[in-house]
Amino acid sequence: MTAPSRPQHPFHVRHADVWKIALPASIAFITEPLVGLVDITVIGRLGDAALLGGLVLGALVFDALFSLAYFLRIGTAGLVAQAVGARDPRDGLLHVGRALLLGVLIGLAMILLAGPILSLSIWAMAPEQGVEAALADYFHWRIWAAPFALINYALLGWFYGRAAARTGMMLQLLLHLIDITLSIWFVHGLGWGVPGAAFGTVIGQAVAAFAGLALLARHYGGVGGLLARIAPGELRDATAVRRMFGLSRDLMIRSMALMGAYAWFAAQGSRMGEVPLAANAVLLNLLMMVGFFLDGIAQAAEQLTGKAVGANWRPAFERAYGLSMAWGLVIALGLGLAWYVSGPFVIGFMTTSEEVRAYALAYLPVAALCALTFMPAFVYDGILIGTTLNATMRNGMVMSLAVFLAAAMLLQPLWGNWGLWAALHCWFLARGLIYWWALERRKAGLFAAA
């Protein structure tokens, strides 16, 4: 069926446009795994593998939990980018308003359900007794960050959707600078152990949320000006709310599949013992550092392709698509090589356990190769988010998860941890291929005649 006609707003996409978004976004995103690396290093240098394992699993629980609401960022960014391309004078204010309200409600629900969530997490990952105690200590403190974390997701979606990547970067740097500083002080200065690392995160999230809300209000001339731009009942508009919840549902399923793969990976490491769990966690955090850097390019693809769809201008879409893939490949090759070369030093710094060091170094080559195999999936994530092809992203992630689980069940019994890492590569490659095939079939329908 032919899409209804709509006006066109031509614009050109240059290399500089990609990097104007990608560079500050990369700097912001790279601080996220750095916080994980600092927490792991701070606890790892205490020399207790059980404490390190508990913190790793606790961080994974929150990654999985918050990923269920990650649509607040990525969904908002896509909708706002399209609003900007369509010349919406309010810059997607209604989209971020709905996301903020929903984020607060979901965050409070997470706090109320903290007990069952922790019990389910312990049952699913089956940690040893010492690891379980450290996990519980971490969880009971960090859960209080939930509403603030989800407010930050919604705000970042609005900033990045408007291509205000530098502002998003500054908020993320503020959050993580506070988190890192307080985690080191609480753990080594005050001797609070694992709870200290969690409490530092709570304070960082809260400060960033209030700062972001202040910037949002200032953009519209203060709280009064912001509220004056929203007519009564607009936030409850049935059509817009249905679209948001449809997008949210699909992105939530996508996030559940994504974190399901990482949770399976971590759980299999946990079942092999404390040393494989800790070593795999060290390598996976290094992989996440590469991934968050590539996420800067994905963020550029998201904003530029979303803007192109909102502007109804296919040449800009094709240009953004091509430039994002080309720069993604360059970055992936460079980061993969840097990871391999610097790996021994970084691993040695992150943990004082000789067993964990030796185990992680043995698997460094196969882990570093992930930088190349998961690059296409990251860029396609950005394109599909920007174009709000949420069902395509959902289906592709679920299908690739099935590929990963099948590969893991086949290869791990044969090759142990080598097989587990090989299955991860199968997952990354399957995601990229499925997304490419689906996008080629759908992209023509994104644009309508003027």
PyMOL commands that set and color helices and strands:
alter all, ss='L'
color gray80, all
select helices_A, chain A and resi 15-44+49-67+71-85+93-112+114-125+129-161+165-189+194-219+223-228+234-236+238-271+274-311+314-350+354-362+364-368+370-373+375-386+390-415+417-446
alter helices_A, ss='H'
color red, helices_A
deselect
rebuild
show_as cartoon
